[in-house]
Amino acid sequence: MAYYVYILASRKDGAIYIGVTNDIVRRIYEHRIKAVPGFTSKYNITRLVWFEIYDDPISAISREKELKKWKRAWKMQLIETQNPQWDDLYESICT
């Protein structure tokens, strides 16, 4: 089973959210429809801008915790190395 660490953004230079899941399509969809009240629904954080895939939950959770401790500039640089335009990657993972 695959596990995903992901970053959502409201827009470039907007609010960002880091999460972990074992079903990225379902989880991002939940964020998009605001199925769960909280930070992402309050700040309209719905664009998938970055993700990594792991083979086990321990590694994914460790990476999520590591990224949450990073400075914002480091997170932005991480996103921009793979997604310089901050495009929404959700459609690309749905196919």
N, C-alpha and C positions, 0 to 999 in steps of 0.2 A: 504494500500500500504506500502511496506517496503522501507526503506531508508538505505543506506550503507555508512559507513565510511571505507576507505580502505587505505592500504599502499602498494605501489609498490617499488621494488628495482631493481637496475641493476644487483647486485650480493650481496653476503654477504659482509658487510663492504663497499659497494659501495654507490652510490647516492640513495636517497629515495625520494618518493613523497607521499603526503597525499591528498586524495580527498574525495568527497562525491557524491553520485548518487542515483537515484531511480531504475536504471537498471544496476546492476553490470556486468552482462555477456556482454552486449552491450558496456559499457564504457571501460572495460578492453580490449575487442577486439579492440576498437578504439585506445587505447594506443599501443597495440601490432602491429597493422598495420601502426602506425604513421599517423593516419588520420588527426590529428590536429598538426600543427607545434608548438613547444614550448619546455618547459623544458624536458618533458619525451621523446620526440622524439630526441632531441639534445643529451641527455645522455643515450639513449637506455634503458630507465627504463620501463621494460615490465613484470616483475615477480610479481604476486600478492602474497604477503607474510603474509598479515594479513587483517582481516576485522571484523566489528561489524555490527549488524542489529538493526535498530530503527524503531519504529512505526510512527514517525512523523518527518517532515523535520526540525523543529526547534531544536529538540534534536540532530539530526545528524549533523546539521551545527554547533551547539554549541560544540559538541565533536570534530569535525574537527578543529575548531579554537583553542580549548584547546590543542590538540595534536601538532599543528603547533608551539605552544609556548614552548613546551617541549625541554629539552636538548636532543641531539642526543643519549646519553647513555640511557636515559629513554625510548626513542622510540625503541632502539635496545632490551632492556630488555622486553618491551611489546611484541615485535615480538617473541622473543625467549621463552617466557612462553608458547605460543601456537604452535610455529613452530620453534623448536630449530635448525633444519637443513636448514632453510630458503627455504624450498621447494616451488615451484610454485604451488599455489592452484587453478589456473585457470581451469584446467581440472576437478577438483572435483566440481566446481560450475556449470559446463556446463551440467551435467547429470540431 
